[in-house]
Amino acid sequence: MTSVTPPTAPTSIELMDQLARAAAAYYRSFATVAAARGLTLMQGKMLSVLRRPMPMRTLADLLACDASNVTGIVDRLEAHGLVRREVDPADRRIKRVTLTEEGERTVHQIRAELLASLSGLDDLGEHDRRTFQRLLSGLFPAGADQPDLPVPPAG
């Protein structure tokens, strides 16, 4: 009689490597979708995190880049008519960035295309979706101190 040895669980290193491959694949897709709209990866990322007006410093923190880089990204997005700068009503020294209507349409288009390329997410049942969300939240608990970024519908 042959006994079947259950497969061993992947190591933390193997899981980390798989996560890195998944993230790289996601950002390759993201870069392709953004480029189809004349945007760089960072410009697309900035649009995707702008759910409400945000100070430029907050954007720099979310994108893990220097504030001077954010200024250049915002300049280019503003030239495309996708964002605008506003003075913060509570502190006039602070410039907030907000999506224009065209920027909102662009974000919805980018998300729709990304979702189409990640069709496996649609295949997950409710239980698996909750489990996946819990696992991701457990991996990145530091994200809890980031601004709340609700995800708008893709369409």
C-alpha positions in Angstrom: 0.0 0.0 0.0 1.3 3.4 -1.0 1.0 6.2 1.5 0.5 9.7 0.1 2.6 12.3 1.9 0.8 15.6 2.1 2.6 18.5 0.5 4.5 20.6 2.9 3.3 24.2 3.4 5.4 26.8 1.6 8.0 28.6 3.6 7.7 32.2 4.4 10.5 32.9 1.9 8.5 31.1 -0.8 5.4 33.0 0.0 7.3 36.3 0.0 8.8 35.4 -3.4 5.3 34.5 -4.7 3.9 37.8 -3.4 6.8 39.7 -5.1 6.0 38.0 -8.4 2.3 38.8 -8.0 3.0 42.4 -7.2 5.4 42.7 -10.2 2.9 41.2 -12.5 0.2 43.6 -11.2 2.4 46.6 -11.7 3.4 45.5 -15.2 -0.3 45.3 -16.1 -0.9 48.7 -14.4 2.0 50.3 -16.3 0.6 49.0 -19.6 -2.9 50.2 -18.9 -1.6 53.6 -17.8 0.7 53.9 -20.8 -2.2 53.3 -23.1 -3.6 56.6 -21.7 -0.2 58.5 -22.1 0.6 58.1 -18.3 3.6 56.7 -16.5 3.2 54.1 -13.8 3.6 56.8 -11.1 1.0 59.1 -12.6 -1.4 56.2 -12.8 -0.7 55.3 -9.2 -1.3 58.8 -8.1 -4.6 58.9 -9.8 -5.6 55.6 -8.2 -5.0 56.9 -4.7 -6.8 60.2 -5.1 -10.3 59.3 -3.7 -10.8 62.7 -2.1 -8.7 65.9 -2.1 -5.3 65.1 -0.5 -2.3 67.3 0.6 0.7 66.8 -1.6 2.6 65.6 1.5 0.1 62.8 2.0 0.4 61.8 -1.6 4.2 61.6 -1.2 3.8 59.3 1.8 1.3 57.1 0.0 3.5 56.8 -3.0 6.7 56.4 -0.9 8.4 59.2 -2.8 9.9 62.6 -2.2 7.6 65.6 -2.1 9.5 67.2 -5.0 8.7 64.1 -7.2 5.0 64.6 -6.3 5.2 68.2 -7.6 6.4 67.0 -11.0 3.8 64.2 -11.2 1.0 66.6 -10.3 2.3 69.2 -12.8 2.1 66.6 -15.6 -1.3 65.3 -14.5 -2.6 68.9 -14.3 -1.3 69.5 -17.8 -3.4 66.4 -18.9 -6.5 67.9 -17.2 -6.7 65.0 -14.8 -6.1 66.8 -11.5 -6.2 70.3 -10.1 -4.6 71.9 -7.1 -6.7 73.6 -4.4 -5.8 75.6 -1.3 -6.7 73.7 1.8 -9.5 75.8 3.5 -8.2 74.9 7.0 -4.5 75.9 6.2 -3.9 78.1 3.1 -0.2 77.1 3.1 -1.3 73.5 2.1 -2.0 72.6 -1.5 -4.5 69.7 -1.9 -4.8 67.7 -5.1 -8.1 66.5 -6.4 -9.3 64.6 -9.4 -11.1 66.4 -12.2 -14.1 64.7 -13.9 -11.7 63.6 -16.6 -9.4 62.2 -13.9 -12.2 60.3 -12.4 -13.2 58.8 -15.7 -9.6 57.8 -16.3 -9.3 56.1 -12.9 -12.5 54.1 -13.7 -11.2 53.1 -17.1 -7.9 52.0 -15.6 -9.6 50.0 -12.8 -11.9 48.3 -15.3 -9.1 47.2 -17.5 -7.1 46.0 -14.6 -10.0 44.0 -13.3 -10.5 42.4 -16.7 -6.9 41.2 -16.6 -7.4 39.9 -13.0 -10.4 37.8 -13.8 -9.4 35.4 -11.0 -10.7 37.9 -8.5 -14.2 37.5 -9.9 -13.9 33.8 -9.6 -13.5 34.0 -5.8 -16.5 33.3 -3.7 -17.6 35.4 -0.8 -15.7 33.3 1.8 -12.5 33.3 -0.3 -12.8 37.1 -0.8 -13.1 37.7 3.0 -10.2 35.3 3.6 -8.0 37.0 1.0 -8.8 40.4 2.4 -8.0 39.2 6.0 -4.7 37.7 4.8 -3.7 40.9 3.0 -4.6 43.0 6.0 -2.6 40.7 8.2 0.5 41.0 6.0 0.4 44.8 5.9 -0.9 46.0 9.3 1.0 49.3 8.9 -1.4 50.2 6.2 -4.0 50.7 8.9 -2.5 54.1 9.6 -2.8 55.2 6.0 -5.7 57.4 4.9 -8.9 55.5 4.1 -9.0 54.8 0.4 -12.4 53.4 -0.5 -12.4 51.8 -4.0 -15.0 53.2 -6.4 -16.9 50.8 -8.7 -15.0 49.9 -11.9 -17.7 51.1 -14.3 
